[in-house]
């Protein structure tokens, strides 16, 4: 028999560089914590787009993630919004 394998969402790594620096700086500015660069996170849809644009994974962790009635604290969502805003400001200011 013939077997054809096609991978549509291969693993990726955001290498240390400008994007990871921008994300870390924004996180530190908002949360007063310096993040650790790690590959310990889960799978995301970013694996389908990393060949087309810069991608770094960052978001809310939680015990209800991807479950029925998933939830997050509003304070965490507000902080995440500030981090994302900082990433965009820093990323596009560096052009």
C-alpha positions as CSV (number, residue, x, y, z in Angstrom):
1,X,0.0,0.0,0.0
2,X,1.0,3.6,-0.4
3,X,0.9,6.0,2.6
4,X,0.9,9.7,2.1
5,X,1.3,11.8,5.2
6,X,0.6,15.5,5.3
7,X,1.3,17.7,8.3
8,X,-0.9,20.7,8.5
9,X,0.1,22.1,11.9
10,X,3.7,21.4,12.7
11,X,5.3,22.5,16.0
12,X,7.2,25.7,16.1
13,X,9.4,27.8,18.4
14,X,9.4,31.6,18.7
15,X,13.2,32.0,18.9
16,X,14.7,34.6,21.3
17,X,14.7,37.9,19.4
18,X,12.8,41.0,18.9
19,X,9.3,39.5,19.2
20,X,10.0,37.5,22.4
21,X,11.7,40.6,23.9
22,X,8.7,42.8,23.1
23,X,6.3,40.2,24.7
24,X,8.5,39.8,27.8
25,X,8.9,43.6,28.2
26,X,5.2,44.1,28.0
27,X,4.5,41.3,30.5
28,X,7.0,42.7,32.9
29,X,5.7,46.2,32.6
30,X,2.1,45.2,33.4
31,X,2.5,42.3,35.8
32,X,5.9,43.2,37.4
33,X,7.1,39.7,36.6
34,X,9.7,38.6,34.1
35,X,8.4,35.6,32.2
36,X,10.4,32.5,31.5
37,X,10.6,31.5,27.9
38,X,9.4,28.0,27.7
39,X,7.9,25.3,25.4
40,X,5.8,23.9,28.3
41,X,2.5,25.3,27.0
42,X,-0.2,23.5,25.2
43,X,-1.2,23.2,21.5
44,X,-2.7,26.2,19.8
45,X,-4.0,27.4,16.4
46,X,-0.7,29.4,16.1
47,X,0.9,26.2,14.7
48,X,-1.1,26.9,11.5
49,X,0.1,30.4,10.9
50,X,3.6,30.6,12.2
51,X,5.0,30.4,8.6
52,X,3.0,33.5,7.7
53,X,3.6,36.0,10.5
54,X,5.6,36.3,13.8
55,X,4.0,34.2,16.5
56,X,4.6,34.0,20.3
57,X,2.3,32.2,22.7
58,X,1.0,34.0,25.7
59,X,-2.4,34.0,27.4
60,X,-4.4,33.0,30.5
61,X,-3.7,29.7,32.1
62,X,-6.5,28.1,34.1
63,X,-7.8,24.8,35.3
64,X,-11.0,25.2,33.3
65,X,-9.2,26.0,30.0
66,X,-10.9,24.4,27.0
67,X,-13.6,22.8,29.2
68,X,-17.4,23.3,29.5
69,X,-18.0,26.6,31.4
70,X,-14.5,27.8,31.0
71,X,-13.9,30.9,33.0
72,X,-11.4,33.5,33.9
73,X,-11.2,36.3,36.5
74,X,-12.1,39.7,35.1
75,X,-8.9,41.2,36.6
76,X,-6.8,38.7,34.7
77,X,-8.6,39.6,31.5
78,X,-8.0,43.3,32.1
79,X,-4.3,42.6,32.8
80,X,-4.0,40.5,29.7
81,X,-5.6,43.3,27.6
82,X,-3.0,45.7,28.9
83,X,-0.2,43.2,28.1
84,X,-1.5,42.8,24.5
85,X,-1.8,46.5,24.1
86,X,1.8,46.9,25.3
87,X,3.0,44.2,22.8
88,X,1.3,46.0,19.9
89,X,2.6,49.5,21.0
90,X,6.2,48.1,21.4
91,X,6.1,46.0,18.3
92,X,4.9,48.7,15.9
93,X,6.9,51.5,17.5
94,X,10.0,49.5,16.5
95,X,9.3,49.6,12.8
